[in-house]
Structure formats: structure tokens, C-alpha cells
Amino acid sequence: MRILVSGSLAYDRIMDFPGRFADHILPDKIHILNVCFMVNGLTERFGGTAGNIAYNLHLLGERPLILATAGRDFGPYEEWLRRLGLPVDGIRLIPQEFTASAYITTDLADNQITGFNPGAMKHPSAYALDGLDSRRALAIIAPGNLEDMLTYSRRYKERRVPYLFDPGQSIPAWGGEELREMVTGALALIVNDYEEELFQQKTGLTTPQLLQLTPTLIVTRGDQGSEVVQGGKRQRLPAVPPRQVVDPTGAGDAYRAGLIKGLISGLPWPEAAQLGAAVASFAVEKAGTQEHRFTLTEVAERHVQVFGRPPALP
């Protein structure tokens, strides 16, 4: 089965400030803010929606094709993907740009100041789908370049490639008409509980109306689990508890990877979502989105603890 993952590739550059921002920002001088925070070094991690989903699919034994853009500093990330055995021929290099990067500074009170440079993500990946067998393919459209998101949704429908629509943090950038177009004909819409409400506000669609455009709605709710909504029925699924909670960033992408693995393995939607929950539990145990590890055996063990049986994978 060919898995296509479109979205973003990014470097997460993380810095820790050994103080509190509030001690260095004068409220009455906020209109002329000019501050410098001395940090305790910098940690660079690989991220981005497409990279994170592909990484977790790799741990699940799959070789997805990443459809994204990267810049002239992509070398270390490319080496990482090649070491994992993931193909990079779907990644378009934009030599005049840097790879998308988030610069995150966190103080002792867990306040964060983030600067994000979209860099190469401003350009579409424009991957040609020639020769793709739609009968043996599954795609996910994750947040990334906006032109890519709209174009791939149209191409997948033209070629009858089933796809999951995961608009995520890109929702504020879209108009309601465009969101309705992209979700129409999708295999499923995947959002968290906040994004569900925002999506409905943007499109003016109620849940029953939404289910007339796509047969499945999946809503993730963090440690409260997730829901699979089909045919007017809403099935609530519990979260799989991690051994420790270090960093929830990337758990949603891990969930999506588990869901995809379940679907291509022939599992019904609720069981595929259960697998997604089990995979997501590993992501929150490490700082960063591609730092955790797991085996299929370990996933099965956690799955049994919550759902009473291992996932029915081939």
C-alpha cells in the first residue's frame, strides 16, 4: 500500500531561559519593547506535520512518501530520513529558502515566545501523481503549504485516491468555501475538539451536514480520548495512558499514523482509532516529536491494557 503524507517539514529550535520573562518586561514600556534573553544553549529537533506522521509510520513498519518542501539547510533532516529508510523523492528542495523553522524560548514558568519562519513552506511541493495506483494508495493532507492542501485534495478526487483531511492549525487561513471543498469527498475529517468548533464556525456546517460531505469525523480530545462519528453515531474511545507525560507536542501526528496503519491493515474505523491512541501514548513520553521509539509488540501491550486485546494487525 502506497501512503502519501503531505504537510510540513520543519526544524524545531528550542531554547531554555533560566529566568522569567515577566521579570524583564516592563508593563508601562511594552510599546517600546526591546529585550534580550540569554538562553542555556539551543536544541535542534526534526518536526513538521508530514515529517512527524511519516516518522511514526516508519516505526509501524511502513515507508510513506512525504510530499513537502525543504530549504538549503535540509541536509541533516534529509540524512535522518534516509537513515530511517524513508523515500525523499517527494520532497521539493527550494535552494533560495531555509527549511521552515520554529524558534521557541521557554522560561521557568513555562511561558513561551515563539518565532516561526515558513521559509520553503511558502512554496508548493507540486508532486506529480503519475502512475499512482489509486486502488493501492491512501493519502493524508496535513497542515502545510496552502496551495498544496487545496491542489492535492483536487488531484486525489480526480484520481479517486482516498484521503484523510487534517486541516489542523491551517483552519484560520482558509475561507469556509475552500474548507467545504477540501472536506467534500474525503475519507474522513480529523480535528481536535477546538478545531472541530472552529471548522464548523468557518464553514457554517453542523455535524449532520458535515457528514453529508465526508462519511467519517474523528475528533481527538487529548487525555480525554477521541471520538469516531459516523452515520449520526458518536463512539467515544478512551486515551491510552503513557508511562509519563513529558511533552504532548506531536501526539496528534502519532495518533494519525496509528489510524492510517489500522486502516491499511483493514481494521474498522473505531479499531484503527484505538491503534492511533496506543501509538500517541509513546509520543508524549519524550521531548520532541521524533525522539520516541516503540515496537509493534510494545504498542500491542499498551493496546491490551486499555482495550483488552491486541490490535488485529496482519
C-alpha positions as CSV (number, residue, x, y, z in Angstrom):
1,M,0.0,0.0,0.0
2,R,1.3,3.4,-1.0
3,I,0.9,6.0,1.7
4,L,1.2,9.7,0.8
5,V,1.8,12.2,3.5
6,S,1.6,15.9,2.5
7,G,2.2,18.6,5.0
8,S,5.2,20.4,6.5
9,L,8.8,19.7,7.3
10,A,10.4,21.9,9.9
11,Y,13.2,22.3,12.4
12,D,12.2,23.0,16.0
13,R,14.9,25.0,17.6
14,I,14.3,25.1,21.3
15,M,15.9,27.3,23.9
16,D,15.5,27.5,27.7
17,F,15.7,30.8,29.5
18,P,16.8,30.4,33.2
19,G,14.5,33.1,34.4
20,R,11.1,34.6,34.0
21,F,10.1,36.8,31.1
22,A,7.9,38.8,33.4
23,D,10.9,40.0,35.4
24,H,12.4,41.6,32.3
25,I,9.4,43.1,30.6
26,L,8.2,46.5,32.0
27,P,4.4,46.8,31.6
28,D,4.5,50.5,31.1
29,K,7.2,50.2,28.4
30,I,5.6,47.5,26.4
31,H,5.0,49.9,23.4
32,I,8.8,50.2,23.1
33,L,9.8,46.6,23.9
34,N,13.5,45.9,23.4
35,V,14.7,42.9,25.4
36,C,17.4,40.2,25.1
37,F,17.2,36.9,26.8
38,M,20.4,34.9,27.4
39,V,19.5,31.2,27.0
40,N,21.1,28.0,28.1
41,G,22.0,26.7,24.6
42,L,19.9,25.5,21.8
43,T,18.4,22.1,20.9
44,E,17.5,21.4,17.3
45,R,14.9,18.7,16.6
46,F,13.2,17.5,13.5
47,G,9.5,18.2,13.1
48,G,6.7,19.3,10.9
49,T,3.4,17.5,10.3
50,A,4.5,15.4,7.4
51,G,7.8,14.5,9.0
52,N,6.1,13.5,12.3
53,I,3.4,11.4,10.7
54,A,6.0,9.7,8.4
55,Y,8.3,9.0,11.4
56,N,5.6,7.2,13.3
57,L,4.5,5.2,10.3
58,H,8.2,4.2,9.9
59,L,8.1,2.8,13.5
60,L,4.9,0.9,12.5
61,G,6.8,-0.7,9.6
62,E,5.7,1.5,6.7
63,R,7.5,3.6,4.1
64,P,5.3,6.6,3.4
65,L,6.1,9.1,0.7
66,I,6.5,12.7,2.1
67,L,5.1,15.4,-0.1
68,A,6.6,18.7,1.2
69,T,9.2,21.4,0.6
70,A,12.6,22.0,2.3
71,G,15.3,24.6,2.1
72,R,19.1,24.8,1.7
73,D,19.7,23.7,5.3
74,F,17.8,20.5,4.8
75,G,20.9,18.3,4.9
76,P,20.7,17.0,8.4
77,Y,17.0,16.3,8.2
78,E,17.4,14.5,4.8
79,E,20.2,12.3,6.3
80,W,17.8,11.5,9.2
81,L,15.0,10.5,6.8
82,R,17.4,8.4,4.7
83,R,18.7,6.6,7.8
84,L,15.1,5.7,8.6
85,G,14.7,4.2,5.1
86,L,12.1,6.8,4.1
87,P,12.0,8.0,0.5
88,V,12.7,11.6,-0.1
89,D,11.8,11.9,-3.8
90,G,8.5,13.6,-2.9
91,I,10.4,16.5,-1.1
92,R,11.0,19.6,-3.3
93,L,14.1,21.5,-2.4
94,I,13.9,25.3,-2.5
95,P,17.6,26.4,-2.5
96,Q,16.9,30.1,-2.0
97,E,14.9,29.5,1.2
98,F,15.6,27.9,4.6
99,T,13.6,25.0,5.8
100,A,10.6,26.1,7.9
101,S,11.7,26.7,11.4
102,A,10.2,27.4,14.8
103,Y,12.3,29.2,17.4
104,I,10.9,28.5,20.8
105,T,12.2,30.1,24.0
106,T,10.7,28.8,27.3
107,D,11.1,30.4,30.7
108,L,11.0,28.9,34.2
109,A,7.2,29.5,34.4
110,D,6.7,27.5,31.1
111,N,5.8,30.7,29.2
112,Q,6.9,30.6,25.6
113,I,8.0,33.1,23.0
114,T,8.0,31.6,19.5
115,G,9.1,32.9,16.2
116,F,8.1,30.9,13.1
117,N,9.8,31.2,9.7
118,P,7.8,29.4,7.0
119,G,10.7,29.5,4.6
120,A,10.4,26.8,2.0
121,M,6.9,26.0,3.1
122,K,5.8,29.2,1.2
123,H,6.3,27.1,-1.9
124,P,4.1,24.2,-3.1
125,S,5.7,20.7,-3.3
126,A,3.9,20.2,-6.6
127,Y,4.5,16.4,-6.7
128,A,3.2,14.6,-9.8
129,L,0.9,11.7,-9.1
130,D,1.6,10.0,-12.4
131,G,1.5,6.2,-12.3
132,L,-0.1,6.1,-8.8
133,D,-2.5,3.1,-8.4
134,S,-5.4,4.6,-6.6
135,R,-6.6,1.1,-5.6
136,R,-3.5,0.6,-3.5
137,A,-3.0,4.1,-2.1
138,L,-4.1,6.1,0.9
139,A,-3.2,9.8,1.5
140,I,-3.4,12.3,4.3
141,I,-3.5,16.0,3.8
142,A,-1.9,17.6,6.9
143,P,-1.3,21.3,7.6
144,G,1.4,22.7,5.3
145,N,1.6,24.8,2.2
146,L,-1.9,26.1,1.5
147,E,-1.7,25.7,-2.3
148,D,-0.6,22.1,-1.8
149,M,-3.5,21.3,0.5
150,L,-6.1,22.5,-2.0
151,T,-4.3,21.1,-5.1
152,Y,-3.8,17.6,-3.6
153,S,-7.4,17.4,-2.5
154,R,-8.5,18.1,-6.1
155,R,-6.0,15.7,-7.6
156,Y,-6.9,12.9,-5.2
157,K,-10.6,13.3,-6.1
158,E,-9.8,13.3,-9.8
159,R,-7.7,10.1,-9.5
160,R,-10.0,8.5,-6.9
161,V,-7.3,8.3,-4.3
162,P,-8.8,8.0,-0.8
163,Y,-7.6,10.7,1.5
164,L,-7.9,11.9,5.1
165,F,-8.3,15.7,5.6
166,D,-6.4,17.1,8.6
167,P,-6.5,20.9,8.3
168,G,-5.3,21.5,11.9
169,Q,-3.7,24.8,12.6
170,S,-4.2,26.0,9.0
171,I,-8.0,26.4,9.5
172,P,-7.8,30.2,10.3
173,A,-6.1,30.8,7.0
174,W,-9.0,29.4,5.0
175,G,-12.4,30.6,3.9
176,G,-15.4,28.5,4.5
177,E,-15.9,27.7,0.9
178,E,-12.4,26.3,0.5
179,L,-12.7,24.2,3.6
180,R,-16.0,22.7,2.4
181,E,-14.4,21.9,-1.0
182,M,-11.5,20.1,0.6
183,V,-13.6,18.0,3.0
184,T,-16.1,17.1,0.3
185,G,-15.2,13.6,-0.8
186,A,-12.6,13.0,1.9
187,L,-12.5,9.6,3.5
188,A,-12.6,11.4,6.9
189,L,-12.1,14.8,8.6
190,I,-9.7,14.7,11.5
191,V,-9.6,17.5,14.0
192,N,-9.1,18.1,17.7
193,D,-12.1,19.4,19.8
194,Y,-11.0,23.1,19.4
195,E,-10.5,22.7,15.6
196,E,-13.9,21.0,15.3
197,E,-15.7,24.1,16.6
198,L,-13.5,26.4,14.5
199,F,-14.1,24.3,11.4
200,Q,-17.9,24.5,11.9
201,Q,-17.8,28.2,12.5
202,K,-15.8,28.8,9.4
203,T,-18.0,26.6,7.2
204,G,-21.3,27.1,8.8
205,L,-21.8,23.3,8.8
206,T,-23.4,21.3,11.6
207,T,-22.1,17.8,12.3
208,P,-25.0,16.2,10.3
209,Q,-24.3,18.5,7.4
210,L,-20.6,17.8,7.6
211,L,-21.3,14.0,7.5
212,Q,-23.1,14.5,4.2
213,L,-19.7,15.7,2.7
214,T,-17.5,13.1,4.3
215,P,-18.6,9.8,5.9
216,T,-16.4,10.0,9.0
217,L,-15.4,12.6,11.5
218,I,-12.7,11.9,14.1
219,V,-12.3,14.3,17.0
220,T,-9.3,13.9,19.3
221,R,-9.5,15.2,22.9
222,G,-6.0,14.8,24.3
223,D,-6.0,12.7,27.5
224,Q,-9.8,12.5,27.3
225,G,-9.5,10.2,24.3
226,S,-11.1,10.5,20.9
227,E,-14.4,10.1,19.1
228,V,-15.4,8.4,15.8
229,V,-18.6,9.9,14.3
230,Q,-20.3,8.0,11.5
231,G,-23.9,7.9,10.4
232,G,-25.0,10.1,13.2
233,K,-23.5,7.9,15.8
234,R,-20.7,9.1,18.0
235,Q,-18.4,6.5,19.6
236,R,-16.2,7.6,22.4
237,L,-12.8,5.9,22.8
238,P,-10.5,6.3,25.8
239,A,-6.9,7.5,25.6
240,V,-4.1,5.1,26.3
241,P,-2.2,6.4,29.3
242,P,1.6,7.0,28.8
243,R,4.1,6.0,31.5
244,Q,5.0,9.7,31.9
245,V,3.9,13.0,30.3
246,V,6.9,15.0,29.2
247,D,5.8,16.8,26.0
248,P,2.4,16.4,24.4
249,T,3.6,18.0,21.2
250,G,3.4,15.5,18.3
251,A,0.9,13.2,19.9
252,G,-1.8,14.2,17.3
253,D,0.6,13.3,14.5
254,A,1.4,10.0,16.1
255,Y,-2.4,9.3,16.5
256,R,-2.8,9.9,12.8
257,A,0.0,7.5,11.9
258,G,-1.6,4.8,14.0
259,L,-5.0,5.4,12.5
260,I,-3.5,5.1,9.0
261,K,-1.7,1.9,9.9
262,G,-5.0,0.5,11.1
263,L,-6.9,1.5,8.0
264,I,-4.5,0.0,5.6
265,S,-4.5,-3.2,7.7
266,G,-8.2,-3.5,7.2
267,L,-9.4,-2.5,10.7
268,P,-12.8,-0.9,11.2
269,W,-12.6,2.9,12.0
270,P,-13.0,2.5,15.8
271,E,-10.3,-0.1,16.0
272,A,-8.0,1.9,13.8
273,A,-8.6,4.9,16.1
274,Q,-7.7,2.6,19.1
275,L,-4.4,1.9,17.5
276,G,-3.9,5.6,17.0
277,A,-4.4,6.1,20.7
278,A,-1.9,3.5,21.6
279,V,0.7,5.0,19.3
280,A,0.1,8.5,20.6
281,S,0.9,7.4,24.1
282,F,4.5,6.9,23.2
283,A,4.9,10.4,21.7
284,V,4.2,12.3,24.9
285,E,6.9,10.5,26.8
286,K,9.8,12.3,25.1
287,A,10.5,16.0,24.5
288,G,10.3,16.5,20.7
289,T,8.2,14.9,18.1
290,Q,10.6,12.3,16.6
291,E,12.5,11.3,19.7
292,H,10.3,8.4,21.0
293,R,10.7,4.8,20.0
294,F,8.4,1.8,20.1
295,T,8.0,-1.7,18.6
296,L,4.8,-3.2,17.4
297,T,5.0,-5.6,20.4
298,E,5.1,-2.6,22.8
299,V,2.2,-1.0,21.0
300,A,0.2,-4.2,21.3
301,E,0.9,-4.5,25.1
302,R,-0.5,-1.0,25.8
303,H,-3.4,-1.7,23.5
304,V,-4.3,-4.8,25.5
305,Q,-4.1,-2.8,28.8
306,V,-6.9,-0.5,27.7
307,F,-8.9,-2.3,25.1
308,G,-8.5,-5.9,26.4
309,R,-6.9,-7.3,23.2
310,P,-4.1,-6.6,20.8
311,P,-4.8,-4.8,17.5
312,A,-5.7,-7.2,14.7
313,L,-2.8,-6.3,12.5
314,P,-1.7,-8.8,9.8
